């Protein structure tokens, strides 16, 4: 059994949202706090990767902060910073953005299981890879650093070069049939719809 942590990226500029997604309220907590809490139900420690001077909300003790070293390098820089900050005792990490507040903990557990002996397990939907709904082994860090050094910033380069398990929706349907975990929020409209989804889910839970 591999030892798995988590990485939450929150250093994006949130241009379309118009405000910091990490600090955006989602129920009684911020979006970042919610994602860390849900992910922390499955894995620890959790590395929160932010921009260098970015304000963050209060986080639990099992969450550690790492900062992006370079700007305009996209999520691959966040993955690098997160993997580099993991303790040596951790073999792999599930990576998500802070803008996925409908994350399903069971989805994370299943993705870790599906990693098997691969370097990466990543969701693939209709041919599109979701690099922020994926499990990465800490041992791939040198490959990430080499890509960044060569100004190759797309995570897809990793999937092409390393042993990658491409996970299809049918494989996770038992734990997340609506793929709520993949629903990242980029606009105020998506944010409001996610809040409605949270209300519907809470109401259904109470009825059950």
N, C-alpha and C positions, 0 to 999 in steps of 0.2 A: 504494500500500500504506500503510495507516494504521499509526502507531506506537502500540503498545498496552502498557499496564502492567497491574498487578493490584492488587486491594484485598481484604484479608482482614479480616472483621469478627470481633472476639472480645470485645466489651464487654458481652455479655449476662450476666445474673445466674446462669445455669446452675442455676436452682431445682430443676428436675426431676432433673437429674443429681446434684445434691448436692455437687458440687465443681467447681472451675474447669476447663472443657473445654479451655482453652488449654494448661493444664499437665498434662492427663491423658496418661498414657503410652500410646503406640500403637506396639508393636514397640520398636525401640531409641531412639525419639525421642518427643517430645510430639506431641499432635495438631496443635498450631499449627505446630511445626517441620516436620511431614510435609506439611501443606497448603502451606506456604510453599515447601518444596523442590519439590513436584510442580508447583505453579504457576510457579515460577521456571525450570522446564525449557522454558517456552513464552514467558513475558513477563517483562520487567523495566522499571523498578523495581517493587517491590511495596510497597504501603502497608499496614501493619498498624494497624488502628484499634481502640483499646482504651478502657476506662473510665479516668478520670483518674488514679487511684492503683492501677491493676491491675498486679500483678507479671506479668512475661513471661519466657519462657525465652530463652536465647541464640539470636540469629537471624543469618543471613548478611548480608554487607555490602550486598547489593542490596535489603535490606528496610529500610524507614524506618518510624518510629513516628509515628502521629498519635493524638490523644486526642479523645474525644467532648466537645463543649462543653456539651451539655444532656442531662440524664437523662430517662428515660421518653419518649424520642422515637423509640425503635425503630430498625429498620435504616435508615430514611431518613436519620437523623442520621449513622449510620456511613458511608453512601454520600456524604453531603455532606462529611464530614471527609476521606474518602479522595480524592474528586475535587479538593477544595481543596488537598490536599497534593501532588498530582501535578505534575511539572514541566510547563512550558508546551510542551515538545517532545513531550509525550505526547498523542495525540488521543483515546484511549478506554481503558477499563479493564474487565477481566473481574472481576466481584465475586462473592465466595464467603464463606461463614462458615468459622470455624476448625474447625467440627464436621462437615466433609465429608472425612474422611481417605481415602475410596476414590475421590477425584477422579481422573479420567482425563485426562492432558494433551492427548490427541488431541481430546477433547470441547471443551476450551477453544479449541484452534486452529480447530476447525470453527465454533464460535459466533462467533469473530472474523470468519471468512470470510463467514458468513451475515449479519453486520451490514450489509454493503453500504453503501448511502447512507442507512440509517436512523439515527435517534438512539439507539435501544435495540434489542438483540436479546435476547429472554427466552424461556426454556423455558415451554411451556404443555402440561400433561398433564391430560387429562379436564376441561378448562375451568379448571384451577387454574394460576395464574402463579407461577413460582419466581423472585422478585426477587433471590435470592442464587445464581442460576445464570444470570447475564445479563451482557451487555456494554453499557456506558453510555459515550456520548461525554462528554468533559470539558466540552463546550460547553453541556450541559444544567444545569450547576451553578446558574445563576440561577433556573431553574424549581424545582429542589430547595429552594433557599433560600426562595423565595416560598411554597412549600407549608408548610414548617416555620414560617415567620412567621405563616401563617394557621391554625396548629394542625391542619394536614391531614397526618397522619403516615404514611399508607398509600402504599407505592410504586405501588399500582395507579392512583393519580391521575396519575402520570407516564405510564403506559402509555396512558391514555385521552387525554391532552393532546398527546403527542408522537408522532412517526413511529416506530412500534414494529413490529419484526419478531417475530411470535409463532412460535416454532420448535416443531414437533411431534416426538414421539418417533421417528417413521419417518425423519426427516431426520438423526438422529444415530445411528441403529441400526448403521451401519457402524463406528463408533468406540466406542460405549458401549451395546450392545444391552440390558443390564440396568439402564441408567440409574443406575449406581453413584455417579456424580457428584452426583446429586440426593439421595443418602441421607445426610441430616443426622442426627446422633445427639443425642437429647434426654434419654434415660433410661438407667439402667445396663443394662437389657435390650438396648436398641438398641446400646449400646457393646459388650457381650459378643458379640452377633451379628456386628457389624462385625469384631471380632477373629477370629472363626471364618471369616468371609469372606476376611480377609487370609491366614489360614493355608491355606485351600483354594486361593486364587489362587497363593500361593507354591509349594505342592505341585505344582500343574498346570504351572507354569513350569519347575520342575525336571524333571518328566517329559518336557516338550516338548524 
